[in-house]
Amino acid sequence: MRYLLLPAVGAAVDVYLITRLGGTAVRLGLGWLVIGIVWLAVITKGFRRPAPEMRLGSEETSGPTEPEASGPLLPTG
């Protein structure tokens, strides 16, 4: 039940807040969303490869375990 109720409440709060934004803020947010989707398409080579994992905490300081996990998220090859 909580896996349905809490996300639904969160989505309702998001929709409420978005409706309170001005037009410029909505356009800027949509622009960033489009840039993010385009960038994800680039680094996943048209969504054919899995998206890179985000590692937080002590794992990040211990060094990468996979070659593609190191460095910035830039397209390769």
All heavy atoms as TSV, in Angstrom:
chain	resi	resn	atom	element	x	y	z
A	1	MET	N	N	0.821	-1.198	0.000
A	1	MET	CA	C	0.000	0.000	0.000
A	1	MET	C	C	0.869	1.269	0.000
A	1	MET	O	O	0.583	2.203	-0.715
A	1	MET	CB	C	-0.912	-0.054	1.226
A	1	MET	CG	C	-1.807	1.118	1.366
A	1	MET	SD	S	-3.016	1.098	0.068
A	1	MET	CE	C	-3.977	2.479	0.500
A	2	ARG	N	N	1.961	1.273	0.809
A	2	ARG	CA	C	2.781	2.483	0.865
A	2	ARG	C	C	3.539	2.713	-0.431
A	2	ARG	O	O	3.929	3.826	-0.732
A	2	ARG	CB	C	3.737	2.436	2.043
A	2	ARG	CG	C	4.827	1.424	1.891
A	2	ARG	CD	C	5.775	1.456	3.047
A	2	ARG	NE	N	6.598	0.258	2.996
A	2	ARG	CZ	C	7.567	0.005	3.797
A	2	ARG	NH1	N	7.854	0.841	4.743
A	2	ARG	NH2	N	8.255	-1.096	3.686
A	3	TYR	N	N	3.777	1.658	-1.219
A	3	TYR	CA	C	4.467	1.820	-2.501
A	3	TYR	C	C	3.564	2.479	-3.536
A	3	TYR	O	O	4.021	2.913	-4.580
A	3	TYR	CB	C	4.970	0.477	-3.017
A	3	TYR	CG	C	6.029	-0.126	-2.132
A	3	TYR	CD1	C	5.791	-1.282	-1.406
A	3	TYR	CD2	C	7.273	0.486	-2.007
A	3	TYR	CE1	C	6.762	-1.824	-0.588
A	3	TYR	CE2	C	8.252	-0.037	-1.183
A	3	TYR	CZ	C	7.990	-1.200	-0.482
A	3	TYR	OH	O	8.950	-1.725	0.335
A	4	LEU	N	N	2.288	2.559	-3.261
A	4	LEU	CA	C	1.350	3.235	-4.143
A	4	LEU	C	C	0.927	4.579	-3.561
A	4	LEU	O	O	0.880	5.580	-4.273
A	4	LEU	CB	C	0.113	2.357	-4.372
A	4	LEU	CG	C	-0.974	2.941	-5.265
A	4	LEU	CD1	C	-0.437	3.153	-6.675
A	4	LEU	CD2	C	-2.174	2.027	-5.295
A	5	LEU	N	N	0.664	4.603	-2.268
A	5	LEU	CA	C	0.137	5.808	-1.636
A	5	LEU	C	C	1.173	6.934	-1.570
A	5	LEU	O	O	0.886	8.063	-1.974
A	5	LEU	CB	C	-0.371	5.477	-0.227
A	5	LEU	CG	C	-1.013	6.628	0.530
A	5	LEU	CD1	C	-2.245	7.122	-0.208
A	5	LEU	CD2	C	-1.370	6.195	1.939
A	6	LEU	N	N	2.357	6.653	-1.077
A	6	LEU	CA	C	3.363	7.708	-0.942
A	6	LEU	C	C	3.788	8.293	-2.289
A	6	LEU	O	O	3.877	9.525	-2.415
A	6	LEU	CB	C	4.564	7.195	-0.155
A	6	LEU	CG	C	4.304	6.958	1.341
A	6	LEU	CD1	C	5.540	6.403	2.024
A	6	LEU	CD2	C	3.834	8.220	2.020
A	7	PRO	N	N	4.055	7.486	-3.317
A	7	PRO	CA	C	4.367	8.102	-4.618
A	7	PRO	C	C	3.195	8.917	-5.180
A	7	PRO	O	O	3.416	9.962	-5.811
A	7	PRO	CB	C	4.677	6.904	-5.514
A	7	PRO	CG	C	5.133	5.847	-4.580
A	7	PRO	CD	C	4.315	6.050	-3.334
A	8	ALA	N	N	1.975	8.477	-4.952
A	8	ALA	CA	C	0.813	9.228	-5.437
A	8	ALA	C	C	0.710	10.579	-4.730
A	8	ALA	O	O	0.426	11.603	-5.361
A	8	ALA	CB	C	-0.463	8.421	-5.232
A	9	VAL	N	N	0.965	10.598	-3.428
A	9	VAL	CA	C	0.945	11.862	-2.686
A	9	VAL	C	C	2.074	12.766	-3.179
A	9	VAL	O	O	1.877	13.973	-3.385
A	9	VAL	CB	C	1.058	11.600	-1.165
A	9	VAL	CG1	C	1.290	12.890	-0.407
A	9	VAL	CG2	C	-0.188	10.905	-0.658
A	10	GLY	N	N	3.250	12.203	-3.392
A	10	GLY	CA	C	4.368	12.984	-3.907
A	10	GLY	C	C	4.073	13.570	-5.280
A	10	GLY	O	O	4.384	14.730	-5.559
A	11	ALA	N	N	3.458	12.776	-6.144
A	11	ALA	CA	C	3.107	13.257	-7.478
A	11	ALA	C	C	2.065	14.374	-7.391
A	11	ALA	O	O	2.141	15.364	-8.132
A	11	ALA	CB	C	2.582	12.107	-8.335
A	12	ALA	N	N	1.105	14.236	-6.484
A	12	ALA	CA	C	0.082	15.275	-6.322
A	12	ALA	C	C	0.712	16.584	-5.847
A	12	ALA	O	O	0.355	17.670	-6.324
A	12	ALA	CB	C	-0.991	14.806	-5.346
A	13	VAL	N	N	1.658	16.495	-4.922
A	13	VAL	CA	C	2.351	17.701	-4.448
A	13	VAL	C	C	3.152	18.331	-5.584
A	13	VAL	O	O	3.144	19.547	-5.766
A	13	VAL	CB	C	3.263	17.366	-3.237
A	13	VAL	CG1	C	4.171	18.531	-2.895
A	13	VAL	CG2	C	2.418	16.971	-2.042
A	14	ASP	N	N	3.824	17.495	-6.386
A	14	ASP	CA	C	4.589	18.017	-7.534
A	14	ASP	C	C	3.686	18.740	-8.518
A	14	ASP	O	O	4.018	19.839	-8.988
A	14	ASP	CB	C	5.325	16.889	-8.249
A	14	ASP	CG	C	6.506	16.378	-7.448
A	14	ASP	OD1	O	6.955	17.081	-6.526
A	14	ASP	OD2	O	6.973	15.271	-7.762
A	15	VAL	N	N	2.565	18.141	-8.850
A	15	VAL	CA	C	1.625	18.767	-9.796
A	15	VAL	C	C	1.121	20.094	-9.236
A	15	VAL	O	O	1.049	21.098	-9.953
A	15	VAL	CB	C	0.459	17.809	-10.127
A	15	VAL	CG1	C	-0.656	18.531	-10.857
A	15	VAL	CG2	C	0.963	16.633	-10.939
A	16	TYR	N	N	0.785	20.111	-7.950
A	16	TYR	CA	C	0.327	21.354	-7.326
A	16	TYR	C	C	1.400	22.437	-7.426
A	16	TYR	O	O	1.122	23.579	-7.792
A	16	TYR	CB	C	-0.046	21.109	-5.859
A	16	TYR	CG	C	-0.330	22.388	-5.105
A	16	TYR	CD1	C	-1.534	23.061	-5.282
A	16	TYR	CD2	C	0.608	22.936	-4.243
A	16	TYR	CE1	C	-1.796	24.249	-4.607
A	16	TYR	CE2	C	0.362	24.115	-3.567
A	16	TYR	CZ	C	-0.841	24.770	-3.750
A	16	TYR	OH	O	-1.083	25.941	-3.091
A	17	LEU	N	N	2.646	22.080	-7.093
A	17	LEU	CA	C	3.721	23.075	-7.132
A	17	LEU	C	C	3.993	23.559	-8.553
A	17	LEU	O	O	4.238	24.755	-8.771
A	17	LEU	CB	C	4.995	22.494	-6.514
A	17	LEU	CG	C	4.941	22.249	-5.002
A	17	LEU	CD1	C	6.191	21.527	-4.543
A	17	LEU	CD2	C	4.727	23.546	-4.248
A	18	ILE	N	N	3.948	22.663	-9.518
A	18	ILE	CA	C	4.198	23.050	-10.912
A	18	ILE	C	C	3.123	24.017	-11.404
A	18	ILE	O	O	3.414	24.962	-12.141
A	18	ILE	CB	C	4.309	21.806	-11.809
A	18	ILE	CG1	C	5.631	21.086	-11.511
A	18	ILE	CG2	C	4.225	22.171	-13.288
A	18	ILE	CD1	C	5.772	19.744	-12.184
A	19	THR	N	N	1.873	23.809	-10.981
A	19	THR	CA	C	0.801	24.717	-11.409
A	19	THR	C	C	0.958	26.102	-10.814
A	19	THR	O	O	0.377	27.060	-11.325
A	19	THR	CB	C	-0.584	24.154	-11.048
A	19	THR	OG1	O	-0.687	24.022	-9.628
A	19	THR	CG2	C	-0.840	22.836	-11.729
A	20	ARG	N	N	1.743	26.245	-9.755
A	20	ARG	CA	C	1.962	27.538	-9.118
A	20	ARG	C	C	3.152	28.288	-9.705
A	20	ARG	O	O	3.393	29.432	-9.345
A	20	ARG	CB	C	2.182	27.363	-7.608
A	20	ARG	CG	C	1.013	26.743	-6.902
A	20	ARG	CD	C	-0.150	27.676	-6.974
A	20	ARG	NE	N	-1.323	27.058	-6.362
A	20	ARG	CZ	C	-2.546	27.479	-6.568
A	20	ARG	NH1	N	-2.764	28.498	-7.358
A	20	ARG	NH2	N	-3.550	26.871	-6.006
A	21	LEU	N	N	3.921	27.650	-10.575
A	21	LEU	CA	C	5.087	28.295	-11.173
A	21	LEU	C	C	4.669	29.252	-12.285
A	21	LEU	O	O	3.642	29.063	-12.931
A	21	LEU	CB	C	6.035	27.259	-11.759
A	21	LEU	CG	C	6.779	26.369	-10.780
A	21	LEU	CD1	C	7.548	25.306	-11.539
A	21	LEU	CD2	C	7.714	27.180	-9.921
A	22	GLY	N	N	5.513	30.223	-12.541
A	22	GLY	CA	C	5.280	31.127	-13.655
A	22	GLY	C	C	5.676	30.480	-14.974
A	22	GLY	O	O	6.350	29.437	-15.008
A	23	GLY	N	N	5.282	31.075	-16.061
A	23	GLY	CA	C	5.561	30.533	-17.388
A	23	GLY	C	C	7.041	30.408	-17.695
A	23	GLY	O	O	7.493	29.434	-18.293
A	24	THR	N	N	7.831	31.386	-17.266
A	24	THR	CA	C	9.273	31.347	-17.524
A	24	THR	C	C	9.921	30.168	-16.799
A	24	THR	O	O	10.762	29.468	-17.363
A	24	THR	CB	C	9.932	32.659	-17.066
A	24	THR	OG1	O	9.307	33.746	-17.753
A	24	THR	CG2	C	11.414	32.666	-17.362
A	25	ALA	N	N	9.521	29.936	-15.558
A	25	ALA	CA	C	10.091	28.828	-14.780
A	25	ALA	C	C	9.735	27.483	-15.416
A	25	ALA	O	O	10.574	26.577	-15.471
A	25	ALA	CB	C	9.599	28.877	-13.342
A	26	VAL	N	N	8.527	27.349	-15.908
A	26	VAL	CA	C	8.109	26.099	-16.555
A	26	VAL	C	C	8.909	25.882	-17.832
A	26	VAL	O	O	9.397	24.780	-18.094
A	26	VAL	CB	C	6.593	26.100	-16.839
A	26	VAL	CG1	C	6.195	24.907	-17.692
A	26	VAL	CG2	C	5.810	26.101	-15.527
A	27	ARG	N	N	9.079	26.937	-18.637
A	27	ARG	CA	C	9.855	26.807	-19.875
A	27	ARG	C	C	11.313	26.456	-19.591
A	27	ARG	O	O	11.914	25.622	-20.278
A	27	ARG	CB	C	9.760	28.084	-20.709
A	27	ARG	CG	C	8.430	28.217	-21.433
A	27	ARG	CD	C	8.437	29.335	-22.456
A	27	ARG	NE	N	8.576	30.655	-21.861
A	27	ARG	CZ	C	7.595	31.351	-21.316
A	27	ARG	NH1	N	6.377	30.845	-21.289
A	27	ARG	NH2	N	7.806	32.542	-20.804
A	28	LEU	N	N	11.906	27.081	-18.583
A	28	LEU	CA	C	13.290	26.753	-18.213
A	28	LEU	C	C	13.397	25.299	-17.743
A	28	LEU	O	O	14.338	24.583	-18.110
A	28	LEU	CB	C	13.796	27.686	-17.116
A	28	LEU	CG	C	14.215	29.080	-17.561
A	28	LEU	CD1	C	14.464	29.971	-16.352
A	28	LEU	CD2	C	15.449	29.005	-18.431
A	29	GLY	N	N	12.460	24.866	-16.938
A	29	GLY	CA	C	12.466	23.488	-16.464
A	29	GLY	C	C	12.317	22.492	-17.599
A	29	GLY	O	O	13.011	21.469	-17.647
A	30	LEU	N	N	11.422	22.775	-18.536
A	30	LEU	CA	C	11.250	21.892	-19.697
A	30	LEU	C	C	12.505	21.890	-20.567
A	30	LEU	O	O	12.878	20.852	-21.118
A	30	LEU	CB	C	10.029	22.312	-20.515
A	30	LEU	CG	C	8.681	22.019	-19.858
A	30	LEU	CD1	C	7.555	22.617	-20.701
A	30	LEU	CD2	C	8.480	20.533	-19.667
A	31	GLY	N	N	13.157	23.048	-20.677
A	31	GLY	CA	C	14.410	23.113	-21.433
A	31	GLY	C	C	15.475	22.221	-20.818
A	31	GLY	O	O	16.165	21.470	-21.516
A	32	TRP	N	N	15.632	22.273	-19.485
A	32	TRP	CA	C	16.600	21.413	-18.807
A	32	TRP	C	C	16.227	19.946	-18.952
A	32	TRP	O	O	17.106	19.080	-19.090
A	32	TRP	CB	C	16.702	21.775	-17.324
A	32	TRP	CG	C	17.649	22.900	-17.086
A	32	TRP	CD1	C	17.337	24.146	-16.662
A	32	TRP	CD2	C	19.071	22.877	-17.268
A	32	TRP	NE1	N	18.478	24.909	-16.572
A	32	TRP	CE2	C	19.551	24.157	-16.928
A	32	TRP	CE3	C	19.975	21.917	-17.681
A	32	TRP	CZ2	C	20.909	24.484	-17.000
A	32	TRP	CZ3	C	21.325	22.245	-17.745
A	32	TRP	CH2	C	21.772	23.502	-17.405
A	33	LEU	N	N	14.935	19.640	-18.920
A	33	LEU	CA	C	14.492	18.258	-19.109
A	33	LEU	C	C	14.888	17.753	-20.494
A	33	LEU	O	O	15.415	16.649	-20.644
A	33	LEU	CB	C	12.983	18.153	-18.920
A	33	LEU	CG	C	12.369	16.776	-19.162
A	33	LEU	CD1	C	12.890	15.772	-18.138
A	33	LEU	CD2	C	10.858	16.859	-19.112
A	34	VAL	N	N	14.675	18.575	-21.521
A	34	VAL	CA	C	15.035	18.182	-22.884
A	34	VAL	C	C	16.551	17.994	-23.006
A	34	VAL	O	O	17.019	17.011	-23.592
A	34	VAL	CB	C	14.520	19.228	-23.909
A	34	VAL	CG1	C	15.113	19.008	-25.279
A	34	VAL	CG2	C	13.002	19.187	-23.968
A	35	ILE	N	N	17.317	18.915	-22.423
A	35	ILE	CA	C	18.782	18.777	-22.459
A	35	ILE	C	C	19.208	17.476	-21.783
A	35	ILE	O	O	20.081	16.758	-22.287
A	35	ILE	CB	C	19.454	20.003	-21.799
A	35	ILE	CG1	C	19.275	21.241	-22.683
A	35	ILE	CG2	C	20.926	19.745	-21.525
A	35	ILE	CD1	C	19.663	22.545	-22.023
A	36	GLY	N	N	18.600	17.149	-20.648
A	36	GLY	CA	C	18.939	15.922	-19.936
A	36	GLY	C	C	18.609	14.673	-20.731
A	36	GLY	O	O	19.387	13.712	-20.761
A	37	ILE	N	N	17.477	14.660	-21.401
A	37	ILE	CA	C	17.092	13.498	-22.216
A	37	ILE	C	C	18.025	13.349	-23.405
A	37	ILE	O	O	18.446	12.235	-23.738
A	37	ILE	CB	C	15.613	13.615	-22.651
A	37	ILE	CG1	C	14.701	13.447	-21.426
A	37	ILE	CG2	C	15.269	12.586	-23.720
A	37	ILE	CD1	C	13.252	13.753	-21.695
A	38	VAL	N	N	18.373	14.467	-24.037
A	38	VAL	CA	C	19.308	14.409	-25.165
A	38	VAL	C	C	20.664	13.891	-24.693
A	38	VAL	O	O	21.279	13.032	-25.338
A	38	VAL	CB	C	19.435	15.789	-25.854
A	38	VAL	CG1	C	20.599	15.828	-26.817
A	38	VAL	CG2	C	18.136	16.138	-26.568
A	39	TRP	N	N	21.147	14.385	-23.546
A	39	TRP	CA	C	22.439	13.937	-23.027
A	39	TRP	C	C	22.402	12.447	-22.689
A	39	TRP	O	O	23.343	11.718	-22.976
A	39	TRP	CB	C	22.842	14.759	-21.811
A	39	TRP	CG	C	24.204	14.399	-21.316
A	39	TRP	CD1	C	24.519	13.765	-20.155
A	39	TRP	CD2	C	25.437	14.597	-22.013
A	39	TRP	NE1	N	25.865	13.571	-20.075
A	39	TRP	CE2	C	26.455	14.076	-21.201
A	39	TRP	CE3	C	25.779	15.166	-23.220
A	39	TRP	CZ2	C	27.795	14.113	-21.578
A	39	TRP	CZ3	C	27.105	15.203	-23.588
A	39	TRP	CH2	C	28.096	14.673	-22.771
A	40	LEU	N	N	21.310	11.989	-22.093
A	40	LEU	CA	C	21.177	10.566	-21.792
A	40	LEU	C	C	21.191	9.742	-23.079
A	40	LEU	O	O	21.803	8.678	-23.138
A	40	LEU	CB	C	19.904	10.302	-20.994
A	40	LEU	CG	C	19.668	8.866	-20.550
A	40	LEU	CD1	C	20.784	8.408	-19.614
A	40	LEU	CD2	C	18.317	8.735	-19.882
A	41	ALA	N	N	20.551	10.241	-24.119
A	41	ALA	CA	C	20.567	9.532	-25.404
A	41	ALA	C	C	21.986	9.461	-25.961
A	41	ALA	O	O	22.387	8.440	-26.535
A	41	ALA	CB	C	19.641	10.231	-26.398
A	42	VAL	N	N	22.764	10.517	-25.779
A	42	VAL	CA	C	24.146	10.529	-26.278
A	42	VAL	C	C	25.003	9.520	-25.525
A	42	VAL	O	O	25.709	8.715	-26.138
A	42	VAL	CB	C	24.753	11.949	-26.174
A	42	VAL	CG1	C	26.246	11.926	-26.417
A	42	VAL	CG2	C	24.078	12.891	-27.164
A	43	ILE	N	N	24.956	9.544	-24.182
A	43	ILE	CA	C	25.844	8.662	-23.415
A	43	ILE	C	C	25.410	7.202	-23.452
A	43	ILE	O	O	26.208	6.322	-23.144
A	43	ILE	CB	C	26.026	9.142	-21.958
A	43	ILE	CG1	C	24.730	9.071	-21.183
A	43	ILE	CG2	C	26.651	10.501	-21.917
A	43	ILE	CD1	C	24.870	9.405	-19.707
A	44	THR	N	N	24.154	6.941	-23.833
A	44	THR	CA	C	23.707	5.550	-23.952
A	44	THR	C	C	23.656	5.101	-25.414
A	44	THR	O	O	23.125	4.034	-25.707
A	44	THR	CB	C	22.318	5.361	-23.321
A	44	THR	OG1	O	21.383	6.214	-23.974
A	44	THR	CG2	C	22.345	5.637	-21.824
A	45	LYS	N	N	24.215	5.936	-26.286
A	45	LYS	CA	C	24.252	5.650	-27.726
A	45	LYS	C	C	22.851	5.313	-28.255
A	45	LYS	O	O	22.605	4.247	-28.792
A	45	LYS	CB	C	25.230	4.534	-28.026
A	45	LYS	CG	C	26.650	4.895	-27.647
A	45	LYS	CD	C	27.639	3.907	-28.200
A	45	LYS	CE	C	29.026	4.252	-27.732
A	45	LYS	NZ	N	29.670	5.285	-28.465
A	46	GLY	N	N	21.955	6.266	-28.079
A	46	GLY	CA	C	20.595	6.098	-28.571
A	46	GLY	C	C	19.784	5.129	-27.738
A	46	GLY	O	O	18.917	4.439	-28.252
A	47	PHE	N	N	20.048	5.063	-26.449
A	47	PHE	CA	C	19.361	4.198	-25.498
A	47	PHE	C	C	19.590	2.711	-25.783
A	47	PHE	O	O	18.806	1.866	-25.390
A	47	PHE	CB	C	17.859	4.508	-25.449
A	47	PHE	CG	C	17.570	5.928	-25.067
A	47	PHE	CD1	C	17.143	6.845	-26.013
A	47	PHE	CD2	C	17.743	6.357	-23.766
A	47	PHE	CE1	C	16.887	8.164	-25.674
A	47	PHE	CE2	C	17.495	7.671	-23.416
A	47	PHE	CZ	C	17.063	8.574	-24.366
A	48	ARG	N	N	20.700	2.383	-26.467
A	48	ARG	CA	C	21.030	0.974	-26.722
A	48	ARG	C	C	21.887	0.392	-25.617
A	48	ARG	O	O	22.003	-0.822	-25.492
A	48	ARG	CB	C	21.730	0.834	-28.070
A	48	ARG	CG	C	20.806	1.095	-29.251
A	48	ARG	CD	C	21.530	0.834	-30.537
A	48	ARG	NE	N	22.700	1.701	-30.639
A	48	ARG	CZ	C	22.866	2.646	-31.552
A	48	ARG	NH1	N	21.950	2.840	-32.454
A	48	ARG	NH2	N	23.949	3.381	-31.565
A	49	ARG	N	N	22.552	1.239	-24.837
A	49	ARG	CA	C	23.376	0.782	-23.713
A	49	ARG	C	C	22.686	1.194	-22.414
A	49	ARG	O	O	21.925	2.158	-22.399
A	49	ARG	CB	C	24.750	1.449	-23.765
A	49	ARG	CG	C	25.506	1.187	-25.032
A	49	ARG	CD	C	26.739	2.005	-25.046
A	49	ARG	NE	N	27.884	1.102	-24.951
A	49	ARG	CZ	C	29.106	1.501	-24.725
A	49	ARG	NH1	N	29.352	2.776	-24.538
A	49	ARG	NH2	N	30.078	0.632	-24.679
A	50	PRO	N	N	22.986	0.499	-21.321
A	50	PRO	CA	C	22.379	0.914	-20.045
A	50	PRO	C	C	22.946	2.256	-19.575
A	50	PRO	O	O	24.085	2.602	-19.885
A	50	PRO	CB	C	22.765	-0.208	-19.085
A	50	PRO	CG	C	23.933	-0.886	-19.700
A	50	PRO	CD	C	23.810	-0.695	-21.187
A	51	ALA	N	N	22.149	2.972	-18.850
A	51	ALA	CA	C	22.596	4.252	-18.299
A	51	ALA	C	C	23.645	3.998	-17.223
A	51	ALA	O	O	23.580	2.988	-16.526
A	51	ALA	CB	C	21.408	5.009	-17.709
A	52	PRO	N	N	24.625	4.892	-17.089
A	52	PRO	CA	C	25.641	4.710	-16.051
A	52	PRO	C	C	25.006	4.796	-14.666
A	52	PRO	O	O	24.033	5.518	-14.462
A	52	PRO	CB	C	26.616	5.856	-16.282
A	52	PRO	CG	C	25.950	6.799	-17.182
A	52	PRO	CD	C	24.846	6.086	-17.878
A	53	GLU	N	N	25.580	4.036	-13.734
A	53	GLU	CA	C	25.078	4.051	-12.370
A	53	GLU	C	C	25.683	5.210	-11.600
A	53	GLU	O	O	26.838	5.557	-11.789
A	53	GLU	CB	C	25.433	2.753	-11.663
A	53	GLU	CG	C	24.703	1.554	-12.206
A	53	GLU	CD	C	25.036	0.299	-11.427
A	53	GLU	OE1	O	25.495	0.413	-10.272
A	53	GLU	OE2	O	24.831	-0.783	-11.977
A	54	MET	N	N	24.890	5.776	-10.719
A	54	MET	CA	C	25.374	6.845	-9.854
A	54	MET	C	C	25.785	6.219	-8.535
A	54	MET	O	O	25.009	5.524	-7.902
A	54	MET	CB	C	24.268	7.871	-9.624
A	54	MET	CG	C	24.682	9.037	-8.826
A	54	MET	SD	S	23.324	10.219	-8.825
A	54	MET	CE	C	23.820	11.241	-7.495
A	55	ARG	N	N	27.020	6.446	-8.139
A	55	ARG	CA	C	27.532	5.868	-6.891
A	55	ARG	C	C	27.768	6.990	-5.885
A	55	ARG	O	O	28.412	7.973	-6.188
A	55	ARG	CB	C	28.823	5.114	-7.160
A	55	ARG	CG	C	28.609	3.961	-8.102
A	55	ARG	CD	C	29.925	3.288	-8.398
A	55	ARG	NE	N	29.761	2.365	-9.492
A	55	ARG	CZ	C	29.568	1.060	-9.338
A	55	ARG	NH1	N	29.527	0.545	-8.135
A	55	ARG	NH2	N	29.426	0.266	-10.375
A	56	LEU	N	N	27.249	6.798	-4.687
A	56	LEU	CA	C	27.381	7.790	-3.632
A	56	LEU	C	C	28.062	7.186	-2.421
A	56	LEU	O	O	28.066	5.980	-2.234
A	56	LEU	CB	C	25.998	8.300	-3.206
A	56	LEU	CG	C	25.173	8.965	-4.288
A	56	LEU	CD1	C	23.782	9.266	-3.782
A	56	LEU	CD2	C	25.838	10.226	-4.763
A	57	GLY	N	N	28.617	8.042	-1.591
A	57	GLY	CA	C	29.167	7.596	-0.320
A	57	GLY	C	C	30.559	7.029	-0.442
A	57	GLY	O	O	31.355	7.431	-1.268
A	58	SER	N	N	30.866	6.043	0.403
A	58	SER	CA	C	32.216	5.502	0.490
A	58	SER	C	C	32.620	4.721	-0.755
A	58	SER	O	O	33.798	4.560	-1.021
A	58	SER	CB	C	32.339	4.599	1.713
A	58	SER	OG	O	31.462	3.501	1.592
A	59	GLU	N	N	31.665	4.226	-1.508
A	59	GLU	CA	C	32.000	3.509	-2.738
A	59	GLU	C	C	32.739	4.403	-3.711
A	59	GLU	O	O	33.609	3.961	-4.430
A	59	GLU	CB	C	30.738	2.975	-3.415
A	59	GLU	CG	C	30.041	1.891	-2.648
A	59	GLU	CD	C	28.795	1.437	-3.377
A	59	GLU	OE1	O	28.780	1.508	-4.624
A	59	GLU	OE2	O	27.847	1.023	-2.711
A	60	GLU	N	N	32.382	5.678	-3.715
A	60	GLU	CA	C	32.976	6.622	-4.658
A	60	GLU	C	C	34.455	6.848	-4.347
A	60	GLU	O	O	35.265	7.004	-5.243
A	60	GLU	CB	C	32.210	7.939	-4.597
A	60	GLU	CG	C	32.457	8.827	-5.772
A	60	GLU	CD	C	31.496	9.990	-5.799
A	60	GLU	OE1	O	30.738	10.193	-4.851
A	60	GLU	OE2	O	31.517	10.709	-6.810
A	61	THR	N	N	34.832	6.846	-3.072
A	61	THR	CA	C	36.212	7.109	-2.714
A	61	THR	C	C	37.091	5.867	-2.811
A	61	THR	O	O	38.295	5.966	-2.863
A	61	THR	CB	C	36.310	7.676	-1.285
A	61	THR	OG1	O	35.724	6.735	-0.384
A	61	THR	CG2	C	35.597	9.004	-1.188
A	62	SER	N	N	36.478	4.681	-2.833
A	62	SER	CA	C	37.280	3.463	-2.881
A	62	SER	C	C	37.735	3.128	-4.293
A	62	SER	O	O	38.482	2.196	-4.491
A	62	SER	CB	C	36.484	2.289	-2.296
A	62	SER	OG	O	35.368	2.015	-3.116
A	63	GLY	N	N	37.269	3.874	-5.277
A	63	GLY	CA	C	37.686	3.641	-6.655
A	63	GLY	C	C	36.634	2.867	-7.427
A	63	GLY	O	O	35.841	2.133	-6.862
A	64	PRO	N	N	36.618	3.058	-8.731
A	64	PRO	CA	C	35.608	2.386	-9.557
A	64	PRO	C	C	35.892	0.893	-9.669
A	64	PRO	O	O	37.033	0.455	-9.631
A	64	PRO	CB	C	35.746	3.083	-10.914
A	64	PRO	CG	C	37.138	3.608	-10.924
A	64	PRO	CD	C	37.489	3.928	-9.494
A	65	THR	N	N	34.815	0.132	-9.826
A	65	THR	CA	C	34.956	-1.305	-9.997
A	65	THR	C	C	34.828	-1.696	-11.458
A	65	THR	O	O	35.197	-2.782	-11.841
A	65	THR	CB	C	33.891	-2.057	-9.180
A	65	THR	OG1	O	32.604	-1.601	-9.581
A	65	THR	CG2	C	34.086	-1.796	-7.696
A	66	GLU	N	N	34.280	-0.788	-12.270
A	66	GLU	CA	C	34.113	-1.057	-13.690
A	66	GLU	C	C	34.805	0.060	-14.471
A	66	GLU	O	O	34.796	1.204	-14.047
A	66	GLU	CB	C	32.628	-1.077	-14.060
A	66	GLU	CG	C	31.832	-2.098	-13.285
A	66	GLU	CD	C	30.337	-1.941	-13.558
A	66	GLU	OE1	O	29.984	-1.357	-14.592
A	66	GLU	OE2	O	29.560	-2.381	-12.732
A	67	PRO	N	N	35.383	-0.241	-15.624
A	67	PRO	CA	C	36.080	0.801	-16.386
A	67	PRO	C	C	35.186	1.975	-16.757
A	67	PRO	O	O	35.595	3.108	-16.681
A	67	PRO	CB	C	36.570	0.077	-17.637
A	67	PRO	CG	C	36.520	-1.362	-17.324
A	67	PRO	CD	C	35.506	-1.537	-16.244
A	68	GLU	N	N	33.929	1.726	-17.143
A	68	GLU	CA	C	33.079	2.820	-17.584
A	68	GLU	C	C	32.519	3.635	-16.425
A	68	GLU	O	O	31.897	4.645	-16.639
A	68	GLU	CB	C	31.941	2.333	-18.473
A	68	GLU	CG	C	30.986	1.381	-17.784
A	68	GLU	CD	C	31.307	-0.064	-18.054
A	68	GLU	OE1	O	32.365	-0.334	-18.679
A	68	GLU	OE2	O	30.530	-0.918	-17.668
A	69	ALA	N	N	32.746	3.218	-15.186
A	69	ALA	CA	C	32.239	3.959	-14.047
A	69	ALA	C	C	33.161	5.108	-13.643
A	69	ALA	O	O	32.800	5.906	-12.822
A	69	ALA	CB	C	32.042	3.020	-12.856
A	70	SER	N	N	34.344	5.205	-14.217
A	70	SER	CA	C	35.272	6.252	-13.818
A	70	SER	C	C	35.142	7.467	-14.711
A	70	SER	O	O	34.764	7.378	-15.859
A	70	SER	CB	C	36.715	5.719	-13.882
A	70	SER	OG	O	37.034	5.407	-15.206
A	71	GLY	N	N	35.449	8.614	-14.136
A	71	GLY	CA	C	35.464	9.844	-14.904
A	71	GLY	C	C	34.083	10.415	-15.155
A	71	GLY	O	O	33.083	9.900	-14.694
A	72	PRO	N	N	34.043	11.521	-15.885
A	72	PRO	CA	C	32.756	12.168	-16.154
A	72	PRO	C	C	31.934	11.351	-17.140
A	72	PRO	O	O	32.447	10.467	-17.824
A	72	PRO	CB	C	33.167	13.507	-16.762
A	72	PRO	CG	C	34.514	13.276	-17.341
A	72	PRO	CD	C	35.162	12.240	-16.448
A	73	LEU	N	N	30.668	11.673	-17.219
A	73	LEU	CA	C	29.767	10.966	-18.124
A	73	LEU	C	C	29.887	11.536	-19.534
A	73	LEU	O	O	29.125	12.373	-19.960
A	73	LEU	CB	C	28.318	11.097	-17.621
A	73	LEU	CG	C	28.046	10.517	-16.248
A	73	LEU	CD1	C	26.606	10.804	-15.850
A	73	LEU	CD2	C	28.305	9.036	-16.243
A	74	LEU	N	N	30.887	11.073	-20.238
A	74	LEU	CA	C	31.136	11.532	-21.597
A	74	LEU	C	C	30.970	10.379	-22.569
A	74	LEU	O	O	31.243	9.234	-22.222
A	74	LEU	CB	C	32.556	12.098	-21.721
A	74	LEU	CG	C	32.853	13.319	-20.862
A	74	LEU	CD1	C	34.327	13.676	-20.948
A	74	LEU	CD2	C	32.020	14.488	-21.287
A	75	PRO	N	N	30.506	10.646	-23.779
A	75	PRO	CA	C	30.379	9.567	-24.751
A	75	PRO	C	C	31.740	8.986	-25.110
A	75	PRO	O	O	32.737	9.702	-25.134
A	75	PRO	CB	C	29.721	10.236	-25.962
A	75	PRO	CG	C	29.875	11.690	-25.752
A	75	PRO	CD	C	30.097	11.938	-24.293
A	76	THR	N	N	31.777	7.710	-25.355
A	76	THR	CA	C	33.042	7.041	-25.719
A	76	THR	C	C	32.933	6.439	-27.094
A	76	THR	O	O	31.853	6.150	-27.584
A	76	THR	CB	C	33.379	5.921	-24.713
A	76	THR	OG1	O	32.302	4.987	-24.703
A	76	THR	CG2	C	33.594	6.467	-23.324
A	77	GLY	N	N	34.085	6.223	-27.688
A	77	GLY	CA	C	34.208	5.463	-28.913
A	77	GLY	C	C	33.594	6.037	-30.088
A	77	GLY	O	O	33.301	5.786	-31.105
